[in-house]
Amino acid sequence: MTAPTETPMALPPIIVIHALLGFFVVAWLVLKNVWTVLNGIRAHFVPGGLQPCSQDLVTKFGPWAVVTGSTDGIGKAYAEELAKKGLNIALISRNPEKLKQVAHKIETTYNVQTKIIVADFSLGSTIYAGIEKELKDITVGILVNNVGCQYSYPMYLGEVPPDQLWSIVNVNIGATTMMSRMVLGGMVQRGRGAIVNVSSGSELQPLPLFTVYAASKLFLRSFSDALRYEYQGTGVTVQHLSPLFVNTKMNDFSHRLRTSSFLVPDAQTYARSAVNTLGLVDHSTGYWLHGIQYWFTVQAPVWVRTLIGALMIQGFRRDYFRSYKVAH
């Protein structure tokens, strides 16, 4: 007599559903990371980044670029990189003497036209009518929303002077919003144009001691993503840049960030790389090593990023007070 065989039990439907969900989540995460890596390679190495960029930005977007916060740091370097590619540059900043110096250098070095507009974005809504009047006869192909405001050093919220908090809101949020609105109509009408919003790696997590600054940068990421969706199909490119640490005077609070290195590039190195990604990817750190840092950062849960960020910024706060004591 043949012994009876045991029929395998079917898995309960709920377990099958959970297994399938797990498979699709893992597959999605793998594909997302592969896509991120491929996008990074495309933006920085084929043909940009370490190789000369072959794009004709004038033909692709238009003859004039407007750069806010263009007398120092990333803004100044980005304006010069665009001028190298043949764009005329409208420079907007609050210091007229610095504006004249930058404009003179760009005109004499790159043989393009410049226009200077004196405006203090920290003053809020009162300045935009004047800027719009200055730009009305210019065909704006590229707008670089670079102007930014940071704490003078890492502080607890209760320590930050109210005028600094209002400046961060007016400059980091207000300027990008209103300048984008100002140029969008013309870009849509012409069917071409680019808006570049310069954010920061601080958008990746809440950042204690830079609380309001980091929150303002998260606004820029959300704003860029939503704006890109609103204007898809119009010919307008919206790029979101998220640089990590760059050696600029905005980081004067720590000597460690004022020394250029492989991971902390100077503004010229950063801008040269970032301009080459324009028109290739919607989001970029702008600098390939920052892209690698960014990728590793987002693998960690937000609470881990917040903890590490807090410890790092506390170190910068100590740097500031040590240098303050030495100076006084």
C-alpha positions in Angstrom: 0.0 0.0 0.0 1.4 3.4 -1.0 2.0 5.8 1.8 -0.1 8.9 1.5 1.8 12.1 0.4 1.4 15.3 2.3 0.0 18.1 0.1 1.9 21.4 0.5 -0.2 24.0 2.2 -0.9 27.1 0.2 0.3 30.4 1.7 -2.3 32.6 3.1 -3.2 35.4 0.7 -2.1 38.1 3.1 1.4 36.7 3.2 1.6 36.5 -0.6 0.4 40.2 -0.8 3.1 41.3 1.7 5.8 39.4 -0.2 4.8 41.0 -3.5 4.7 44.4 -1.9 8.2 43.8 -0.4 9.5 42.7 -3.8 8.2 45.8 -5.6 9.5 48.2 -2.9 13.0 46.6 -3.1 12.9 46.7 -6.9 11.8 50.3 -6.9 14.6 51.3 -4.5 17.2 49.5 -6.6 15.9 51.1 -9.8 15.8 54.5 -8.1 19.4 54.3 -7.0 20.6 53.0 -10.4 18.8 55.9 -12.1 20.4 58.4 -9.7 23.9 57.0 -10.5 23.2 57.1 -14.2 21.9 60.6 -14.1 25.0 61.7 -12.1 27.3 60.1 -14.7 25.3 61.8 -17.5 25.4 65.2 -15.9 29.0 65.3 -14.8 30.9 63.2 -17.3 28.9 62.9 -20.5 29.6 65.6 -21.7 29.7 67.9 -18.6 31.7 67.9 -15.4 35.3 67.0 -16.1 34.9 67.4 -19.9 34.1 70.6 -21.8 30.4 71.2 -22.2 29.3 71.3 -25.9 25.9 72.9 -25.2 25.0 76.2 -26.9 23.1 77.8 -24.0 22.4 81.0 -26.0 20.6 79.0 -28.7 18.9 76.7 -26.2 17.6 79.3 -23.8 18.2 82.9 -25.0 20.8 85.7 -25.1 20.6 87.1 -21.6 21.1 85.5 -18.1 20.0 87.2 -14.9 22.1 86.2 -11.8 21.0 87.3 -8.3 23.6 87.6 -5.6 26.2 88.0 -8.3 29.1 89.9 -6.6 30.5 87.1 -4.5 30.9 83.4 -4.2 28.8 81.0 -6.4 26.8 83.8 -8.0 29.8 85.7 -9.3 31.5 82.5 -10.5 28.3 81.3 -12.1 27.8 84.6 -13.9 31.4 84.4 -15.3 30.9 80.8 -16.5 27.7 81.8 -18.4 29.6 84.8 -19.9 32.3 82.4 -21.1 29.5 80.6 -23.0 28.5 83.8 -24.8 25.5 85.0 -22.7 25.0 88.6 -21.8 24.7 89.0 -18.0 22.3 91.1 -15.9 23.9 91.3 -12.4 21.7 91.9 -9.4 23.1 92.6 -6.0 23.0 95.3 -3.3 26.5 96.7 -3.5 26.9 99.1 -6.5 30.7 99.3 -6.4 31.1 95.5 -6.4 28.5 95.3 -9.2 30.6 97.7 -11.3 33.8 95.7 -10.7 32.2 92.4 -11.7 30.5 93.9 -14.7 33.7 95.5 -15.9 35.6 92.2 -15.5 33.0 90.2 -17.4 32.7 92.7 -20.3 36.5 93.0 -20.8 37.3 89.3 -20.3 34.4 87.7 -22.2 33.3 90.4 -24.7 29.7 90.3 -23.8 27.2 92.9 -22.6 26.3 93.4 -18.9 23.7 95.3 -17.0 23.8 96.1 -13.3 20.8 96.3 -11.1 21.2 97.5 -7.5 18.7 95.8 -5.2 18.6 94.6 -1.6 16.4 91.5 -1.5 16.2 91.6 2.3 13.9 94.6 2.0 11.1 92.4 0.7 8.3 93.3 -1.7 9.2 96.9 -2.3 12.1 96.2 -4.6 10.5 94.1 -7.4 8.8 96.8 -9.4 12.1 98.5 -9.9 13.8 95.2 -10.9 11.0 94.4 -13.4 11.3 97.9 -14.9 15.1 97.4 -15.4 14.6 94.0 -17.1 11.6 94.9 -19.4 13.8 95.4 -22.5 15.9 92.3 -21.9 15.2 88.8 -23.3 15.9 86.7 -20.3 16.9 83.2 -21.3 18.3 82.1 -17.9 17.4 83.2 -14.4 19.8 82.1 -11.7 18.2 82.4 -8.3 21.4 82.3 -6.3 21.0 85.1 -3.7 21.0 83.6 -0.3 21.1 84.6 3.4 22.6 82.6 6.2 23.0 83.0 10.0 26.2 84.8 10.8 27.2 81.7 12.8 25.3 78.7 14.2 22.7 79.9 16.7 19.7 78.7 18.7 16.6 80.3 17.4 16.2 82.5 20.4 19.7 83.9 19.8 19.1 84.9 16.2 18.3 88.6 15.8 14.9 89.2 14.3 16.3 91.2 11.3 18.4 88.1 10.3 15.3 85.9 10.4 13.4 88.3 8.2 16.3 88.5 5.8 16.4 84.8 5.5 12.7 84.7 4.7 12.8 87.6 2.3 16.0 86.6 0.5 15.9 82.8 0.4 12.2 82.4 -0.1 10.8 85.7 -1.4 13.5 86.5 -4.0 13.3 83.1 -5.7 9.5 83.2 -5.8 9.1 86.7 -7.1 12.0 86.6 -9.6 10.7 83.4 -11.1 7.3 84.8 -11.4 8.8 87.9 -13.1 10.5 86.1 -15.9 8.2 83.1 -16.5 5.7 84.9 -18.8 8.3 85.9 -21.3 9.9 82.4 -21.3 6.6 80.7 -21.8 5.7 83.1 -24.7 9.1 82.4 -26.4 8.8 78.6 -25.6 12.3 78.5 -24.1 14.1 79.5 -20.9 15.7 78.1 -17.8 15.3 78.9 -14.1 18.1 77.7 -11.8 17.3 77.6 -8.1 20.4 77.3 -5.9 19.5 75.5 -2.7 21.8 73.7 -0.3 22.4 70.2 1.1 20.9 71.5 4.3 17.5 70.8 2.7 18.1 67.1 3.3 17.1 67.2 7.0 16.1 69.5 9.8 19.3 71.3 10.8 19.5 72.4 14.5 21.4 75.7 15.0 20.6 76.6 11.3 16.9 75.9 11.8 15.4 78.6 9.6 18.1 78.6 7.0 17.7 74.8 6.4 13.9 75.1 6.3 14.2 77.9 3.7 16.3 75.6 1.5 13.7 72.8 1.8 11.2 75.4 0.4 13.4 75.8 -2.6 13.4 72.1 -3.4 9.6 71.9 -3.1 9.1 75.1 -5.0 11.4 73.9 -7.9 9.7 70.5 -8.1 6.2 72.0 -8.2 7.2 74.8 -10.6 8.7 72.2 -13.0 5.4 70.3 -13.0 3.3 73.4 -13.5 5.3 74.5 -16.6 6.1 71.1 -18.2 5.6 71.2 -21.9 6.2 75.0 -22.2 9.9 74.8 -23.0 10.9 76.2 -19.6 13.6 74.2 -17.8 13.6 74.4 -13.9 16.8 73.1 -12.4 17.3 72.7 -8.7 20.9 72.8 -7.4 21.9 71.4 -4.0 25.6 72.2 -3.3 27.1 70.9 -0.2 29.9 72.9 1.4 31.6 75.4 -0.9 34.5 77.7 0.1 32.7 81.1 0.2 32.4 83.9 2.7 29.0 82.7 3.7 30.8 80.0 5.7 33.2 82.4 7.5 32.0 81.0 10.8 34.4 78.0 10.5 38.0 78.0 9.2 37.4 74.4 8.1 35.0 75.6 5.4 37.2 78.4 4.3 39.9 76.1 3.0 39.4 74.6 -0.4 39.7 70.9 -0.8 38.5 68.0 -2.9 35.2 67.9 -0.9 35.0 71.7 -0.3 35.6 73.3 -3.8 36.1 77.0 -4.3 33.3 78.9 -6.0 35.0 78.8 -9.5 35.4 75.0 -9.4 31.8 74.5 -8.3 30.3 76.9 -10.8 32.3 75.5 -13.7 30.8 72.1 -12.9 27.3 73.3 -12.1 26.8 75.2 -15.4 27.7 72.1 -17.4 24.7 70.3 -15.8 22.2 72.9 -17.0 19.7 71.4 -19.5 20.9 67.9 -18.8 19.3 67.1 -15.4 16.5 68.7 -13.4 18.3 68.2 -10.1 22.0 68.1 -9.3 24.4 69.0 -6.5 26.3 70.7 -9.3 29.6 69.0 -8.3 30.3 65.3 -8.8 31.9 64.7 -5.4 29.0 66.4 -3.8 26.7 64.1 -5.7 28.4 61.1 -4.1 28.1 62.7 -0.6 24.4 63.5 -1.3 23.7 59.9 -2.3 25.2 58.4 0.8 23.5 61.0 3.0 20.0 60.2 1.7 20.4 56.5 2.4 20.2 57.2 6.2 16.9 57.8 8.0 16.0 61.5 8.6 16.6 61.2 12.3 20.1 59.9 11.7 20.8 62.8 9.3 19.4 65.3 11.8 21.6 63.9 14.6 24.8 63.9 12.5 23.9 67.4 11.2 23.4 68.7 14.7 26.8 67.3 15.9 28.5 68.8 12.8 27.0 72.3 13.2 27.8 72.3 17.0 31.4 71.8 15.9 31.2 74.8 13.6 29.7 76.8 16.5 32.7 75.9 18.6 35.0 77.0 15.8 33.3 80.3 15.7 33.6 81.0 19.4 37.2 79.9 19.4 38.1 82.3 16.6 36.0 85.0 18.2 38.0 84.7 21.5 41.3 84.8 19.6 40.2 87.9 17.7 39.1 89.7 20.9 
